[in-house]
Amino acid sequence: MENRATHMPSAGVGVWEHFTMADGLPDMKIECVFEDSRGILWIGTHDRGVVRYEGDEFVAYNRRDGLAGDACSALWRTVRGTCGWAPIWA
């Protein structure tokens, strides 16, 4: 049975993995996590940008890549089906 409020499967279903900086995660200060329709995991960090994970490596995007900032407070699916993000404003 699916929980319609969160669109998450019932308790006990799924696989949880734990990642650290030793695995390639650029920051342990995680603000939000989002899985897109293709199964790509997007991770918003406190001060290291947005991280993309497809099961084998972490790729970080930040101000140098054209983002407005290096912090991300929210991730969501846009009307076009892409990943939207919101920066943390100081």
Sine and cosine of phi, psi and omega as CSV:
sin_phi,cos_phi,sin_psi,cos_psi,sin_omega,cos_omega
0.00,0.00,0.72,-0.69,-0.05,-1.00
-1.00,-0.07,0.65,-0.76,0.09,-1.00
-0.99,0.13,0.96,-0.29,-0.09,-1.00
-0.92,0.39,-0.42,0.91,-0.03,-1.00
-0.93,0.38,-0.60,0.80,-0.06,-1.00
-0.91,-0.42,-0.14,0.99,-0.05,-1.00
0.87,0.49,0.47,0.88,0.03,-1.00
-0.98,-0.21,0.53,-0.85,0.06,-1.00
-0.91,0.41,0.21,-0.98,0.00,-1.00
-0.86,0.51,0.38,-0.92,0.02,-1.00
-0.83,0.56,0.60,-0.80,0.03,-1.00
1.00,-0.01,-0.06,1.00,-0.01,-1.00
-0.96,-0.27,0.71,-0.71,0.06,-1.00
0.89,-0.45,0.06,-1.00,-0.01,-1.00
-0.80,-0.60,0.79,-0.61,0.06,-1.00
-0.97,-0.26,0.72,-0.69,0.08,-1.00
-0.83,-0.55,0.51,-0.86,0.02,-1.00
-0.93,-0.37,0.81,-0.58,0.01,-1.00
-0.88,-0.48,0.52,-0.85,0.06,-1.00
-0.76,-0.65,-0.01,-1.00,0.04,-1.00
-0.91,0.42,-0.44,0.90,0.06,-1.00
-0.90,0.43,-0.42,0.91,0.04,-1.00
-1.00,0.08,-0.15,0.99,-0.01,-1.00
0.92,-0.40,-0.09,1.00,0.06,-1.00
-0.92,0.40,0.80,-0.59,-0.12,-0.99
-0.97,0.24,-0.20,0.98,-0.07,-1.00
-0.39,-0.92,0.63,-0.78,0.05,-1.00
-1.00,-0.05,-0.07,1.00,0.03,-1.00
-1.00,0.00,1.00,0.06,-0.06,-1.00
-1.00,-0.03,0.79,-0.62,0.01,-1.00
-0.99,-0.12,-0.58,0.82,-0.06,-1.00
-0.31,-0.95,0.36,-0.93,0.01,-1.00
-0.67,-0.74,0.62,-0.78,-0.02,-1.00
-0.59,-0.81,0.71,-0.70,0.10,-0.99
-0.95,-0.31,0.84,-0.54,-0.03,-1.00
-0.99,0.11,0.02,-1.00,-0.09,-1.00
-0.91,0.41,-0.29,0.96,0.04,-1.00
-1.00,-0.06,0.01,1.00,0.00,-1.00
1.00,0.05,0.13,0.99,0.04,-1.00
-0.98,0.18,0.73,-0.68,0.01,-1.00
-1.00,-0.05,0.81,-0.59,0.04,-1.00
-0.93,-0.37,0.74,-0.67,-0.07,-1.00
-0.83,-0.56,0.83,-0.55,0.07,-1.00
-1.00,-0.06,0.82,-0.58,-0.03,-1.00
-0.96,-0.26,0.25,-0.97,-0.02,-1.00
-0.94,0.34,-0.63,0.78,-0.03,-1.00
-0.50,-0.87,0.36,0.93,0.02,-1.00
-0.81,-0.58,0.31,0.95,0.07,-1.00
1.00,0.06,-0.37,-0.93,0.01,-1.00
-0.96,-0.26,0.72,-0.70,-0.08,-1.00
-0.92,-0.40,0.70,-0.71,0.05,-1.00
-0.96,-0.30,0.72,-0.69,0.02,-1.00
-0.72,-0.70,0.85,-0.52,0.00,-1.00
-0.93,-0.38,0.30,0.95,0.07,-1.00
0.96,-0.27,-0.20,0.98,-0.02,-1.00
-0.76,-0.64,-0.42,0.91,0.02,-1.00
-0.40,-0.92,0.39,-0.92,0.06,-1.00
-0.99,-0.14,0.74,-0.67,0.06,-1.00
-0.84,-0.55,0.87,-0.50,-0.05,-1.00
-0.99,-0.13,0.65,-0.76,0.09,-1.00
-0.87,-0.49,0.72,-0.69,-0.04,-1.00
-0.56,-0.83,-0.32,-0.95,-0.05,-1.00
-0.83,0.56,-0.62,0.79,0.01,-1.00
-0.90,0.44,-0.40,0.92,0.00,-1.00
-1.00,-0.07,0.07,1.00,0.06,-1.00
0.96,-0.29,0.00,1.00,0.06,-1.00
-0.95,0.32,0.41,-0.91,-0.03,-1.00
-0.94,0.33,-0.35,0.94,-0.01,-1.00
-0.30,-0.95,0.03,-1.00,-0.02,-1.00
-0.98,-0.20,0.16,0.99,0.00,-1.00
-0.83,-0.56,0.58,-0.82,-0.03,-1.00
-0.73,-0.68,0.84,-0.55,-0.03,-1.00
-0.98,-0.20,-0.28,0.96,-0.02,-1.00
-0.41,-0.91,0.56,-0.83,0.09,-1.00
-0.76,-0.65,0.58,-0.81,0.01,-1.00
-0.37,-0.93,0.22,-0.98,0.05,-1.00
-1.00,0.05,0.81,-0.58,0.02,-1.00
-0.98,0.19,0.15,-0.99,0.02,-1.00
-0.90,0.44,-0.40,0.92,0.06,-1.00
-1.00,0.10,-0.05,1.00,0.01,-1.00
1.00,0.05,0.11,0.99,0.04,-1.00
-1.00,-0.07,0.08,-1.00,-0.02,-1.00
-1.00,-0.02,0.85,-0.53,0.10,-1.00
-0.98,-0.18,0.38,-0.93,-0.01,-1.00
-0.57,-0.82,0.40,-0.92,0.03,-1.00
-0.82,-0.57,0.76,-0.65,0.01,-1.00
-0.97,0.24,0.32,-0.95,0.14,-0.99
-1.00,-0.01,0.86,-0.50,-0.02,-1.00
-1.00,-0.05,0.76,-0.65,0.00,-1.00
-0.99,0.15,0.00,0.00,0.00,0.00
